[in-house]
């Protein structure tokens, strides 16, 4: 008998109970569910309130539910065990957050500062420089002039946690190295489940008072985010991630895409 699988089943049952209780709480507090008959009226009212509070957001918001899994990834030292494959590089590894840091012995010049991915897309395929690079995709929304970010793709969605990304360091037009985290030994813990829509996630975030007045929601994206860690593994779920500009500050917010609860 697979006792580890039984253990996971009990864990997911516990999480499901939490989701039910949280959902019941917010419904009683006036947060409408996706299927409520007053859904359209509530959405219209909230979007009007957003406008009144001078909160702007992407105009084309999807009203269709998506879908995703509960998944787990082993908290192991896979990157460390494979780092010997990286030739002519200086490496360092943090066991605390399972992060591999690499400094190139020979810096790599970017052909275009505006489109750094044109150069890095070639680097990331080189297994002597990057481990499992084919599982990552360029993320322009998280990248800056000094840091180019690639995020790991899992079942067609980005990993929107620090545990699944490569951050390339850029200085004076050269890539000097990177830091990498990686979700290893990914397991599906539960069958695919429907999520709330992009528009519903925005509405709930506002109703939770997590959107300050006079702010701008730059983007909203669905990806896998960390839920909890247990028994040497981390559980991830689909979550709607928001990037918000408020005055001189940049805020990141997340909504659990299964039950609509705010995530820390």
C-alpha positions in Angstrom: 0.0 0.0 0.0 1.3 3.4 -0.9 1.3 5.2 2.5 2.7 8.4 1.0 -0.2 8.7 -1.4 -2.7 8.0 1.4 -1.0 10.8 3.4 -1.4 13.2 0.5 -5.1 12.2 0.1 -5.7 13.2 3.7 -3.8 16.4 3.2 -5.9 17.4 0.2 -9.1 16.5 2.0 -8.0 18.8 4.8 -7.2 21.6 2.3 -10.6 21.0 0.6 -12.3 21.4 4.0 -10.4 24.7 4.5 -11.5 25.9 1.1 -15.2 25.1 1.9 -15.0 26.9 5.2 -13.3 30.0 3.8 -15.8 30.1 0.9 -18.7 29.9 3.3 -17.3 32.7 5.4 -16.8 35.1 2.5 -20.2 34.3 1.1 -21.8 35.2 4.4 -19.7 38.4 4.4 -21.3 39.5 1.2 -18.8 38.2 -1.4 -20.8 36.8 -4.2 -19.9 33.4 -5.8 -19.4 33.0 -9.5 -22.8 31.3 -10.0 -24.9 33.7 -7.9 -27.9 35.1 -9.8 -26.9 38.6 -8.8 -23.4 38.1 -10.2 -23.8 40.5 -13.1 -25.3 43.2 -11.0 -22.6 42.8 -8.4 -19.8 42.9 -11.0 -21.2 46.1 -12.6 -21.5 47.7 -9.2 -18.0 46.9 -8.1 -16.4 47.9 -11.5 -18.3 51.3 -11.1 -16.8 51.6 -7.6 -13.3 50.9 -9.0 -13.8 53.8 -11.4 -15.0 56.1 -8.6 -11.8 55.2 -6.6 -9.7 56.1 -9.6 -8.5 52.5 -10.0 -7.7 51.5 -13.5 -7.2 48.0 -14.8 -6.8 46.1 -18.1 -10.0 46.6 -20.2 -10.2 43.1 -21.6 -10.9 41.0 -18.6 -11.9 37.4 -19.1 -15.2 36.3 -17.5 -14.6 32.6 -18.2 -13.4 30.2 -15.5 -10.0 28.5 -16.2 -8.8 25.2 -14.7 -5.8 23.8 -12.9 -4.4 21.2 -10.4 -3.2 20.8 -6.9 0.5 19.9 -7.6 3.5 19.1 -5.4 7.2 19.4 -5.9 10.0 17.8 -3.9 12.1 20.2 -1.8 15.4 18.6 -2.7 18.8 19.6 -3.9 18.4 18.6 -7.5 20.1 21.7 -8.9 23.1 21.0 -6.7 23.3 17.4 -7.7 23.3 18.4 -11.4 25.6 21.5 -11.1 28.6 19.5 -12.1 27.3 19.7 -15.7 27.9 23.4 -15.8 31.2 24.0 -17.5 33.5 27.0 -17.1 31.2 28.7 -14.5 31.5 29.6 -10.8 28.6 28.2 -8.9 27.2 28.6 -5.4 24.2 26.8 -3.8 21.9 27.8 -0.9 20.4 24.8 0.8 17.9 27.1 2.6 15.9 28.1 -0.5 17.4 25.5 -2.9 18.8 28.2 -5.1 21.7 27.8 -7.5 23.7 30.9 -8.2 26.0 30.9 -11.3 28.6 33.5 -12.4 29.8 33.2 -16.0 33.6 33.0 -16.4 33.0 34.8 -19.7 30.3 37.5 -19.8 27.8 37.3 -22.7 27.0 40.5 -24.7 23.3 41.2 -25.4 22.6 41.9 -29.0 19.7 44.1 -28.0 19.0 45.8 -24.7 15.4 46.2 -25.6 15.0 42.6 -26.5 17.4 40.7 -24.2 15.5 37.4 -24.8 16.8 37.2 -28.3 20.2 36.5 -26.9 19.2 34.7 -23.7 16.9 32.3 -25.6 20.0 30.8 -27.1 21.9 30.7 -23.8 19.1 28.9 -22.0 19.2 26.0 -24.5 22.9 25.4 -23.7 22.9 22.6 -21.1 26.5 23.5 -20.1 25.2 26.9 -18.9 21.6 26.3 -17.8 20.0 23.3 -16.2 16.6 22.3 -17.5 16.5 25.6 -19.4 13.9 24.3 -21.9 11.2 24.4 -19.1 11.5 28.2 -18.7 10.0 31.1 -20.7 10.9 34.8 -20.8 8.7 36.9 -18.6 8.9 40.6 -19.8 6.5 41.8 -17.1 8.9 40.9 -14.3 12.1 41.8 -16.2 14.0 45.1 -15.7 17.1 46.7 -17.3 19.3 45.0 -14.8 17.5 41.7 -14.4 15.9 39.4 -17.1 13.5 36.9 -15.6 12.5 33.6 -17.0 9.7 31.6 -15.2 9.2 27.8 -15.2 6.2 26.5 -17.1 4.1 23.8 -15.4 1.1 22.3 -17.3 0.8 25.3 -19.5 1.0 27.9 -16.8 3.9 30.0 -15.3 5.2 29.4 -11.8 4.5 32.7 -10.1 6.5 32.0 -7.0 10.2 32.5 -6.3 10.6 28.7 -6.4 10.5 28.4 -10.2 12.5 31.1 -12.0 15.8 32.1 -13.4 17.0 35.7 -12.8 19.7 36.7 -15.2 22.0 39.6 -14.0 22.7 42.3 -16.6 25.4 44.9 -16.3 26.6 47.3 -19.0 24.9 45.3 -21.7 26.4 42.0 -20.6 24.8 38.9 -18.9 27.2 38.2 -16.0 25.3 35.2 -14.5 22.0 34.1 -12.9 20.2 32.6 -10.0 17.9 29.6 -10.5 15.2 27.7 -8.6 13.4 24.7 -10.0 10.3 22.7 -9.3 11.5 19.1 -9.4 9.5 15.8 -9.4 6.2 17.5 -9.9 3.1 15.3 -9.0 -0.6 16.0 -9.6 -2.4 15.5 -6.3 -5.9 16.0 -7.4 -7.9 16.0 -10.7 -8.2 19.2 -12.7 -10.6 21.7 -11.1 -12.3 24.9 -12.3 -11.0 28.3 -11.1 -12.7 31.6 -10.8 -12.4 34.0 -13.7 -9.9 36.8 -14.1 -12.7 39.4 -13.7 -14.0 37.7 -10.5 -10.5 37.7 -9.1 -10.2 41.5 -9.6 -13.6 42.0 -8.0 -12.8 40.0 -4.9 -9.4 41.7 -4.5 -11.2 45.0 -4.4 -13.8 43.7 -2.0 -11.1 42.6 0.3 -9.7 46.2 0.3 -6.5 45.1 -1.3 -6.7 47.6 -4.1 -5.7 51.1 -3.0 -7.5 54.2 -4.4 -5.7 56.0 -7.2 -3.8 53.0 -8.4 -3.3 51.1 -11.6 -3.5 47.3 -12.1 -0.9 46.7 -14.7 -1.6 43.0 -15.3 -3.4 40.0 -14.0 -2.1 36.5 -14.7 -3.0 32.9 -13.7 -0.1 30.7 -12.6 1.0 28.2 -10.0 1.8 29.7 -6.6 3.0 28.1 -3.3 0.3 27.1 -0.9 2.1 25.2 1.9 5.1 23.0 2.6 4.8 19.6 4.3 6.9 16.4 4.6 9.7 17.6 2.3 7.4 18.8 -0.5 5.7 22.0 -1.4 2.1 22.2 -2.6 1.2 24.6 -5.4 -2.2 25.8 -6.6 -3.4 28.1 -9.4 -3.5 31.7 -8.3 -4.3 35.0 -9.9 -1.3 37.4 -9.6 -1.7 41.1 -9.8 0.9 43.8 -10.3 -0.3 47.2 -9.1 1.2 50.6 -9.3 0.2 52.9 -6.4 2.0 56.2 -6.3 5.7 55.5 -6.2 5.1 51.9 -5.0 4.8 48.6 -6.9 2.5 46.1 -5.2 2.0 42.4 -5.8 -1.2 40.7 -4.8 -2.5 37.1 -5.2 -5.9 35.5 -5.1 -6.4 31.8 -4.7 -7.9 30.8 -8.0 -9.9 27.9 -6.5 -11.7 29.7 -3.6 -10.9 33.4 -4.1 -9.1 33.9 -0.8 -6.2 36.4 -0.6 -2.8 34.7 -0.4 0.2 36.1 1.5 
